[in-house]
């Protein structure tokens, strides 16, 4: 259930790449479908208003990141569409928002807590450095592997506590980062192999 929105996104991308849509551009159709999915999830109670707000923030951040990457020539969206801004279809922010949707859903459904949090300063500085590297690696060396090592060091003692029915489990946060990162990498690899975006 927590993966419902990510599955809807990548299912829509895959299906729309295989179907002919004579009355609407593909990118525009994807946007309409994903907005409808979000409305249905909210109306049905699958997502709360606070979760929708988080998803909107991630969507905006993702859209800005996509605009930057397209401008830098990292990738492009070659198909036509009315809902494109600076060469980027508006639906693309939903790919980032799907991660936010998953995080919100899983946190609520598994009644999660954390222990050993390193503090807002350490986490904030490291998060800021990761985002900064996303932009600056076009001009200066890429520090992603150094930053990955720092993530492991900073969050080494952080554990997620989660509950499945009446049983409580725990997992290192670094393992959760690895799992989420692996699935994001997998979807990007599949996209590059099949060109569904």
C-alpha positions as CSV (number, residue, x, y, z in Angstrom):
1,X,0.0,0.0,0.0
2,X,2.9,2.4,0.7
3,X,4.2,1.9,-2.8
4,X,0.8,2.6,-4.4
5,X,1.8,6.1,-5.8
6,X,5.2,5.0,-7.1
7,X,3.7,2.0,-8.8
8,X,1.0,4.3,-10.3
9,X,3.7,6.6,-11.7
10,X,5.9,4.0,-13.3
11,X,3.0,1.9,-14.4
12,X,1.6,5.0,-16.2
13,X,5.0,5.8,-17.7
14,X,5.4,2.2,-19.0
15,X,1.8,1.9,-20.3
16,X,1.8,5.3,-22.0
17,X,5.0,4.5,-23.8
18,X,3.3,1.4,-25.3
19,X,-0.1,3.0,-26.2
20,X,-1.0,5.4,-29.0
21,X,-2.9,8.5,-27.8
22,X,-4.1,10.4,-30.8
23,X,-6.1,13.1,-28.9
24,X,-3.5,14.1,-26.2
25,X,0.2,14.4,-26.0
26,X,1.7,11.6,-23.9
27,X,3.4,14.0,-21.3
28,X,0.1,15.8,-20.8
29,X,-1.8,12.6,-20.4
30,X,0.7,11.4,-17.7
31,X,0.2,14.6,-15.8
32,X,-3.6,14.4,-15.9
33,X,-3.5,10.7,-14.8
34,X,-1.1,11.4,-11.9
35,X,-3.1,14.3,-10.6
36,X,-6.2,12.1,-10.8
37,X,-4.4,9.4,-8.8
38,X,-3.4,11.9,-6.1
39,X,-6.9,13.2,-5.9
40,X,-8.3,9.7,-5.6
41,X,-5.7,8.8,-2.9
42,X,-6.6,11.9,-0.9
43,X,-10.4,11.5,-1.3
44,X,-10.3,7.8,-0.3
45,X,-8.2,8.6,2.8
46,X,-5.1,6.8,1.6
47,X,-3.2,10.1,1.9
48,X,-3.7,12.8,4.4
49,X,-3.7,16.6,3.7
50,X,-0.3,16.9,5.5
51,X,1.1,14.1,3.2
52,X,-0.3,15.9,0.2
53,X,1.6,19.1,1.3
54,X,4.9,17.1,1.6
55,X,4.3,15.5,-1.8
56,X,3.7,19.0,-3.3
57,X,7.0,20.3,-1.8
58,X,8.9,17.3,-3.2
59,X,7.2,17.7,-6.6
60,X,8.3,21.4,-6.8
61,X,11.9,20.5,-5.7
62,X,12.0,17.6,-8.2
63,X,10.7,19.8,-11.0
64,X,13.4,22.4,-10.3
65,X,16.1,19.7,-10.2
66,X,14.8,18.4,-13.6
67,X,14.9,21.8,-15.1
68,X,18.5,22.2,-14.0
69,X,19.6,18.8,-15.3
70,X,17.9,19.3,-18.7
71,X,19.5,22.8,-19.0
72,X,22.9,21.2,-18.2
73,X,22.3,18.5,-20.9
74,X,22.2,15.5,-18.6
75,X,19.0,14.3,-20.2
76,X,16.1,15.6,-22.2
77,X,12.3,15.1,-22.7
78,X,12.1,15.1,-26.5
79,X,8.3,14.5,-26.9
80,X,5.9,17.4,-27.4
81,X,3.5,18.6,-24.7
82,X,1.5,21.6,-23.6
83,X,2.5,21.0,-20.0
84,X,6.2,21.5,-20.4
85,X,8.2,24.3,-18.7
86,X,11.7,25.1,-19.9
87,X,11.8,21.7,-21.7
88,X,10.6,19.7,-18.7
89,X,7.1,18.1,-18.5
90,X,5.3,19.0,-15.3
91,X,4.6,15.4,-14.5
92,X,8.4,14.8,-13.9
93,X,8.2,16.3,-10.4
94,X,5.9,13.4,-9.4
95,X,8.8,11.0,-9.8
96,X,10.5,12.8,-6.8
97,X,7.1,13.2,-5.1
98,X,6.6,9.4,-5.3
99,X,9.6,9.0,-2.9
100,X,7.9,11.4,-0.5
101,X,4.6,9.6,-0.8
102,X,6.3,6.3,0.0
103,X,8.1,7.8,3.0
104,X,4.9,9.4,4.4
105,X,2.9,6.2,3.9
106,X,5.5,3.9,5.3
107,X,6.1,6.1,8.4
108,X,2.3,6.2,9.2
109,X,1.5,2.6,8.3
110,X,4.4,1.0,10.3
111,X,4.1,3.6,13.1
112,X,7.8,4.3,12.8
113,X,10.2,6.0,15.3
114,X,13.9,6.6,15.2
115,X,16.6,6.2,17.8
116,X,20.2,7.5,17.7
117,X,19.4,10.5,15.4
118,X,22.6,12.5,15.0
119,X,20.9,15.9,15.3
120,X,19.4,18.4,12.9
121,X,22.8,20.2,12.4
122,X,24.7,17.1,11.2
123,X,21.8,15.8,9.1
124,X,21.1,19.2,7.7
125,X,24.7,20.0,6.7
126,X,25.1,16.6,5.1
127,X,21.8,16.8,3.3
128,X,22.7,20.3,2.0
129,X,26.1,19.0,0.8
130,X,24.4,16.2,-1.1
131,X,22.1,18.6,-2.9
132,X,24.9,21.0,-3.5
133,X,26.9,18.2,-5.1
134,X,24.0,17.5,-7.4
135,X,24.4,21.0,-8.9
136,X,28.2,21.5,-8.6
137,X,29.5,18.2,-10.1
138,X,29.0,19.8,-13.5
139,X,31.8,22.3,-12.6
140,X,33.9,20.7,-9.9
141,X,34.8,17.1,-9.1
142,X,31.9,14.8,-8.1
143,X,32.0,14.0,-4.3
144,X,29.1,11.5,-4.2
145,X,31.2,8.6,-2.9
146,X,32.8,10.8,-0.2
147,X,29.3,11.9,0.7
148,X,28.0,8.3,0.8
149,X,30.8,7.4,3.2
150,X,29.8,10.4,5.4
151,X,26.2,9.3,5.4
152,X,27.3,5.9,6.7
153,X,29.4,7.5,9.4
154,X,26.9,10.2,10.5
155,X,23.9,7.8,10.6
156,X,25.8,4.7,11.8
157,X,24.1,4.6,15.2
158,X,20.6,5.6,13.9
159,X,17.9,2.9,13.9
160,X,14.4,2.8,12.6
161,X,11.8,1.3,14.9
162,X,8.8,0.0,13.0
163,X,5.7,-2.1,13.8
164,X,4.0,-4.8,11.8
165,X,0.7,-5.6,13.5
166,X,1.7,-6.2,17.1
167,X,5.4,-7.0,16.6
168,X,8.1,-4.4,16.8
169,X,11.2,-4.5,14.6
170,X,14.2,-2.4,14.1
171,X,16.6,-1.7,11.2
172,X,19.7,0.4,10.7
173,X,18.8,3.7,8.9
174,X,21.8,3.2,6.6
175,X,20.3,-0.1,5.4
176,X,17.0,1.7,4.7
177,X,18.9,4.3,2.7
178,X,20.6,1.6,0.7
179,X,17.3,-0.2,0.0
180,X,15.5,3.0,-1.2
181,X,18.5,4.1,-3.2
182,X,18.7,0.7,-4.9
183,X,15.1,0.9,-6.0
184,X,15.6,4.4,-7.3
185,X,18.7,3.3,-9.2
186,X,16.8,0.3,-10.6
187,X,13.9,2.5,-11.9
188,X,16.4,4.9,-13.5
189,X,18.3,2.0,-15.1
190,X,15.1,0.5,-16.4
191,X,14.1,3.9,-17.8
192,X,17.5,4.3,-19.5
193,X,17.1,0.8,-21.0
194,X,13.5,1.2,-22.2
195,X,13.1,4.9,-22.5
196,X,9.7,5.0,-20.8
197,X,10.1,8.7,-19.7
